[in-house]
Amino acid sequence: MSVITQQPGYSQPGLMSPTGEWSSTLCDCCSDCGICLFGLCFPSCFSCYLANKYGESCLLPCVPGGMTAMRTHMRLTYGIRGTVCNDALMMLCCGWCEICRMAREMKRLQH
């Protein structure tokens, strides 16, 4: 009988962060003004767009904790250090800025 010691996960080669950190800071809106303007003017639409682009249902932001779960999955997929507790606190206290940072990370890693 074999014992499973690791949860299954999906990680594409080349998507891991070499530093284990986010590529931008939380308030680094000047690095991509388009993302931040879209997020500022239409936060609900932007969250739905981001979830859909990440491969999740566009209704994920409507589920309590949905964006926290997506941030956790994104962080684990991209090899970024952190904790689930930190993910929840960041989404609770700085949700708009964190969604913009997630969008910048996705954009950087998908090019």
NORPE-V444431 format. One record per residue. N is the residue number from 1. RES is the residue in one letter. PSI is psi in whole degrees, 0 to 359 (NA if undefined). Layout:
n:N res:RES psi:PSI
n:N res:RES psi:PSI
This chain:
n:1 res:M psi:130
n:2 res:S psi:149
n:3 res:V psi:128
n:4 res:I psi:123
n:5 res:T psi:354
n:6 res:Q psi:138
n:7 res:Q psi:145
n:8 res:P psi:146
n:9 res:G psi:170
n:10 res:Y psi:126
n:11 res:S psi:121
n:12 res:Q psi:140
n:13 res:P psi:139
n:14 res:G psi:355
n:15 res:L psi:354
n:16 res:M psi:138
n:17 res:S psi:126
n:18 res:P psi:336
n:19 res:T psi:347
n:20 res:G psi:14
n:21 res:E psi:164
n:22 res:W psi:150
n:23 res:S psi:346
n:24 res:S psi:161
n:25 res:T psi:170
n:26 res:L psi:319
n:27 res:C psi:37
n:28 res:D psi:48
n:29 res:C psi:333
n:30 res:C psi:343
n:31 res:S psi:337
n:32 res:D psi:87
n:33 res:C psi:327
n:34 res:G psi:314
n:35 res:I psi:313
n:36 res:C psi:324
n:37 res:L psi:317
n:38 res:F psi:315
n:39 res:G psi:323
n:40 res:L psi:315
n:41 res:C psi:325
n:42 res:F psi:65
n:43 res:P psi:320
n:44 res:S psi:314
n:45 res:C psi:321
n:46 res:F psi:320
n:47 res:S psi:318
n:48 res:C psi:317
n:49 res:Y psi:315
n:50 res:L psi:316
n:51 res:A psi:316
n:52 res:N psi:317
n:53 res:K psi:330
n:54 res:Y psi:350
n:55 res:G psi:9
n:56 res:E psi:172
n:57 res:S psi:142
n:58 res:C psi:349
n:59 res:L psi:358
n:60 res:L psi:318
n:61 res:P psi:343
n:62 res:C psi:345
n:63 res:V psi:128
n:64 res:P psi:125
n:65 res:G psi:0
n:66 res:G psi:315
n:67 res:M psi:331
n:68 res:T psi:316
n:69 res:A psi:320
n:70 res:M psi:320
n:71 res:R psi:318
n:72 res:T psi:314
n:73 res:H psi:316
n:74 res:M psi:315
n:75 res:R psi:316
n:76 res:L psi:319
n:77 res:T psi:319
n:78 res:Y psi:359
n:79 res:G psi:34
n:80 res:I psi:131
n:81 res:R psi:152
n:82 res:G psi:184
n:83 res:T psi:162
n:84 res:V psi:323
n:85 res:C psi:316
n:86 res:N psi:320
n:87 res:D psi:313
n:88 res:A psi:317
n:89 res:L psi:320
n:90 res:M psi:318
n:91 res:M psi:327
n:92 res:L psi:314
n:93 res:C psi:329
n:94 res:C psi:41
n:95 res:G psi:310
n:96 res:W psi:312
n:97 res:C psi:323
n:98 res:E psi:322
n:99 res:I psi:320
n:100 res:C psi:320
n:101 res:R psi:320
n:102 res:M psi:319
n:103 res:A psi:319
n:104 res:R psi:321
n:105 res:E psi:316
n:106 res:M psi:316
n:107 res:K psi:317
n:108 res:R psi:319
n:109 res:L psi:344
n:110 res:Q psi:359
n:111 res:H psi:NA
